[in-house]
Amino acid sequence: MDHPKNPLLDAHDAANADNNLSPKQEREAVFGKFSRRSFLAQLGAAGVAASASPLAHAAATDAPEMESPAAVPGAVPLNLNVNGKEYRVNIESRVTLLDALRDRLQLFGTKKGCDHGQCGACTVHVNGRRVNSCLSFAIMHQGDKIVTIEGLAQNGHLHPVQQAFLEHDGFQCGYCTPGQIMSASALLQEPIGPDDNAVRAAMSGNICRCGAYNNIVAAVQQARSATSR
């Protein structure tokens, strides 16, 4: 009975036709681009490309080109002002601001936590006020000024809240940190009491699973003192 040909065995026979091949050369002749060395090389290249893609996107022009309306069925044109840049996208009306920021604008600093407005990880500023972006549709914010964690630092200088979080170790795993910082930086403009309990109440919408609350309160209080001078 004839057996189906095995391409790997055929390649092996071809490799053995030259008795001068080393075992390493023979393996590469059999497996081609799937040799161990080439596999690791491709894996490393993929990792570099993945890590570099947000940086490459961050260097995009201030006004990205309008996407083709046909690219997203049912989409509507939308202008979003994010971190001082104008973005023109075609997007479905049911897409949340959170998903638009992460999936369409590649701004991954805003985190998706509970996706139900209960954890605060997705907090951004809209016209200076803190908003849970998972509970707000992107289409509602045409013409609004939106700030994400990527736009909080200015001219290479950290925002006072960012600096205070570093000095007081106001984070552990860091997943909730962007939302904590965005909420705290908006809190500086809100009329709340001066004591720690007032800060805790004002920050109660931001949950830290690691339990770094005391350090977070200390960081917020330092930032409040620094900005009130």
Backbone torsions as a table, in degrees:
resi	resn	phi	psi	omega
1	MET	NA	135.6	178.7
2	ASP	-79.5	135.4	178.5
3	HIS	-102.0	145.5	178.5
4	PRO	-61.0	146.8	-177.8
5	LYS	-71.8	142.9	176.4
6	ASN	-104.9	113.6	-175.9
7	PRO	-61.2	-30.4	178.7
8	LEU	-68.5	-40.5	177.9
9	LEU	-66.8	-38.9	177.5
10	ASP	-61.2	-41.6	179.2
11	ALA	-66.8	-35.8	178.6
12	HIS	-63.4	-43.7	178.4
13	ASP	-62.4	-40.1	179.4
14	ALA	-65.8	-36.8	179.1
15	ALA	-66.5	-39.9	-178.6
16	ASN	-73.2	-11.6	179.5
17	ALA	-64.6	-23.6	176.9
18	ASP	-106.6	108.1	-175.6
19	ASN	-70.5	-7.9	-179.4
20	ASN	-86.1	-4.0	-179.9
21	LEU	-70.8	135.5	174.1
22	SER	-77.2	162.9	176.3
23	PRO	-55.2	-38.5	179.1
24	LYS	-64.5	-44.7	178.4
25	GLN	-63.8	-35.1	179.4
26	GLU	-65.4	-42.8	179.0
27	ARG	-62.6	-41.9	-179.9
28	GLU	-67.9	-30.1	176.9
29	ALA	-69.2	-34.2	-179.3
30	VAL	-74.1	-49.5	-171.7
31	PHE	-97.5	-6.8	176.2
32	GLY	56.4	-128.0	-175.2
33	LYS	-70.3	-7.4	-179.2
34	PHE	-96.4	21.5	173.8
35	SER	-66.7	161.2	-177.1
36	ARG	-59.9	-44.8	-178.3
37	ARG	-63.4	-47.0	-177.5
38	SER	-69.0	-33.5	177.3
39	PHE	-62.0	-45.8	179.7
40	LEU	-65.9	-36.1	178.5
41	ALA	-64.1	-44.1	179.3
42	GLN	-66.1	-37.3	179.4
43	LEU	-64.3	-42.1	178.2
44	GLY	-64.5	-41.0	179.4
45	ALA	-64.1	-38.8	178.9
46	ALA	-64.7	-39.0	179.1
47	GLY	-64.3	-42.5	178.3
48	VAL	-62.6	-43.1	-179.7
49	ALA	-63.0	-40.8	-178.6
50	ALA	-66.0	-42.0	-178.4
51	SER	-73.2	-26.5	-177.4
52	ALA	-84.1	-19.2	-173.5
53	SER	-61.9	-41.3	177.6
54	PRO	-63.5	-36.5	179.6
55	LEU	-66.9	-39.6	179.3
56	ALA	-64.1	-38.4	-179.7
57	HIS	-70.1	-34.7	-179.2
58	ALA	-64.0	-22.9	180.0
59	ALA	-88.6	10.3	-178.7
60	ALA	-66.3	165.2	-179.6
61	THR	-68.2	163.2	-178.1
62	ASP	-64.5	-27.7	-178.0
63	ALA	-126.7	85.1	179.4
64	PRO	-57.7	152.3	-178.3
65	GLU	-65.1	149.6	177.6
66	MET	-65.6	131.6	177.1
67	GLU	-71.4	155.4	177.9
68	SER	-68.3	127.8	179.9
69	PRO	-56.8	-27.7	-178.4
70	ALA	-74.1	-13.7	-175.8
71	ALA	-69.4	-29.5	-177.9
72	VAL	-127.4	104.2	-179.1
73	PRO	-58.1	134.3	178.9
74	GLY	77.1	8.5	-177.0
75	ALA	-79.8	156.6	175.6
76	VAL	-124.1	149.1	179.0
77	PRO	-70.5	142.3	-175.9
78	LEU	-147.1	135.6	173.1
79	ASN	-104.7	126.1	177.8
80	LEU	-121.7	130.8	175.1
81	ASN	-100.5	106.9	-175.6
82	VAL	-125.0	122.6	178.8
83	ASN	53.9	37.5	176.8
84	GLY	81.8	3.1	178.7
85	LYS	-112.5	147.2	178.2
86	GLU	-95.4	125.6	177.5
87	TYR	-116.6	131.2	177.8
88	ARG	-113.5	117.2	-176.8
89	VAL	-133.8	159.8	169.1
90	ASN	-107.9	122.5	-169.5
91	ILE	-144.9	148.1	177.1
92	GLU	-69.0	147.3	-176.1
93	SER	-67.0	-18.9	-178.2
94	ARG	-91.0	-0.7	-179.1
95	VAL	-74.4	130.8	179.4
96	THR	-75.3	160.5	176.2
97	LEU	-59.9	-39.0	178.3
98	LEU	-58.2	-49.6	-178.1
99	ASP	-68.3	-33.6	177.3
100	ALA	-65.1	-42.4	179.7
101	LEU	-64.0	-45.2	-174.7
102	ARG	-79.9	-48.7	-171.1
103	ASP	-85.8	-30.6	-175.4
104	ARG	-101.7	-37.6	-178.4
105	LEU	-100.8	-4.7	177.1
106	GLN	60.1	34.4	174.9
107	LEU	-99.2	91.9	-169.3
108	PHE	-88.4	-1.5	179.3
109	GLY	-65.4	-32.4	176.7
110	THR	-75.9	118.3	-170.9
111	LYS	-94.2	147.3	172.3
112	LYS	-99.1	112.1	-179.6
113	GLY	-103.9	-93.7	-178.7
114	CYS	-80.6	-25.5	-176.1
115	ASP	63.5	20.5	179.2
116	HIS	-131.6	14.3	178.5
117	GLY	72.8	20.7	-175.0
118	GLN	-107.3	-16.1	-173.3
119	CYS	-110.4	-24.1	177.7
120	GLY	82.2	1.8	-178.3
121	ALA	-64.8	-21.6	-175.8
122	CYS	-98.0	15.6	-174.7
123	THR	-63.4	130.9	172.5
124	VAL	-132.7	171.6	174.5
125	HIS	-99.7	133.7	172.3
126	VAL	-124.7	112.9	-176.2
127	ASN	53.2	39.8	174.9
128	GLY	86.7	-5.0	-179.3
129	ARG	-110.1	146.2	-179.1
130	ARG	-78.6	138.3	-175.2
131	VAL	-139.3	139.5	170.6
132	ASN	-78.7	106.9	-172.5
133	SER	-69.9	-15.1	178.1
134	CYS	-76.1	-15.1	-178.0
135	LEU	-104.2	6.2	-174.7
136	SER	-125.2	133.2	178.4
137	PHE	-77.5	139.6	-179.7
138	ALA	-58.8	-37.4	-175.8
139	ILE	-64.1	-17.5	179.6
140	MET	-76.4	-10.1	-168.1
141	HIS	-115.6	23.1	174.1
142	GLN	-66.0	125.9	-178.6
143	GLY	90.6	-12.5	177.5
144	ASP	-78.3	157.1	175.0
145	LYS	-99.3	112.4	-175.7
146	ILE	-107.1	135.7	176.4
147	VAL	-125.5	129.6	174.9
148	THR	-109.3	176.5	-178.7
149	ILE	-58.6	-28.3	180.0
150	GLU	-68.2	-22.6	-176.8
151	GLY	-104.6	8.1	-175.0
152	LEU	-76.3	-43.9	176.8
153	ALA	-70.0	146.2	-177.3
154	GLN	-129.1	132.2	176.2
155	ASN	53.8	38.4	177.1
156	GLY	79.6	5.0	-179.4
157	HIS	-111.2	131.9	178.5
158	LEU	-65.1	149.0	171.6
159	HIS	-66.2	149.0	179.3
160	PRO	-52.8	-34.3	178.4
161	VAL	-69.2	-42.3	177.1
162	GLN	-59.6	-45.6	179.8
163	GLN	-62.5	-42.0	-179.5
164	ALA	-66.1	-37.5	177.6
165	PHE	-62.4	-37.2	177.5
166	LEU	-67.1	-45.0	-175.7
167	GLU	-69.9	-28.9	-177.2
168	HIS	-105.5	9.5	-178.2
169	ASP	50.2	54.8	-176.5
170	GLY	-82.5	32.5	-179.5
171	PHE	-163.0	160.3	172.3
172	GLN	-126.8	-78.4	179.2
173	CYS	-73.0	-27.4	175.5
174	GLY	89.3	-4.1	-175.6
175	TYR	-66.8	-40.5	-178.5
176	CYS	-82.8	-10.9	-169.4
177	THR	-58.4	-44.8	178.1
178	PRO	-56.0	-44.1	178.8
179	GLY	-66.4	-39.2	177.5
180	GLN	-61.1	-45.3	-178.0
181	ILE	-67.3	-41.5	179.2
182	MET	-65.6	-38.8	178.7
183	SER	-67.6	-43.6	-178.4
184	ALA	-66.2	-38.3	-179.1
185	SER	-68.9	-31.1	174.7
186	ALA	-73.8	-33.6	-179.6
187	LEU	-59.6	-28.6	-178.6
188	LEU	-60.2	-23.2	-178.6
189	GLN	-100.5	6.1	-176.2
190	GLU	-103.3	148.6	-179.0
191	PRO	-81.9	87.2	177.2
192	ILE	-121.1	165.1	-179.2
193	GLY	-68.1	165.4	-175.0
194	PRO	-82.7	-15.1	-172.4
195	ASP	-87.1	168.9	-177.2
196	ASP	-62.1	-36.5	-179.5
197	ASN	-64.8	-34.0	176.8
198	ALA	-65.3	-38.6	177.1
199	VAL	-65.4	-44.2	179.6
200	ARG	-59.9	-41.7	179.5
201	ALA	-66.0	-41.9	-178.9
202	ALA	-69.2	-27.0	-179.1
203	MET	-99.1	9.7	-173.7
204	SER	-66.1	-18.0	178.4
205	GLY	-80.0	-4.2	178.9
206	ASN	-111.7	115.2	-175.4
207	ILE	-98.1	134.3	174.8
208	CYS	-114.6	109.5	-177.6
209	ARG	-67.0	-27.3	179.8
210	CYS	-74.7	-18.8	177.7
211	GLY	80.9	36.0	-179.5
212	ALA	-88.6	31.7	-170.8
213	TYR	-63.2	-42.2	-178.2
214	ASN	-62.0	-41.2	179.1
215	ASN	-69.1	-35.9	177.7
216	ILE	-63.1	-45.6	179.3
217	VAL	-61.7	-43.0	179.1
218	ALA	-61.4	-39.7	179.3
219	ALA	-65.8	-42.8	-179.9
220	VAL	-64.0	-41.5	-179.8
221	GLN	-65.2	-38.4	176.6
222	GLN	-63.5	-43.0	179.8
223	ALA	-64.9	-38.1	178.0
224	ARG	-62.9	-41.7	179.2
225	SER	-66.2	-39.5	-177.2
226	ALA	-67.6	-35.7	-176.7
227	THR	-87.0	-11.7	-178.3
228	SER	-92.0	-5.3	-178.0
229	ARG	-72.5	NA	NA
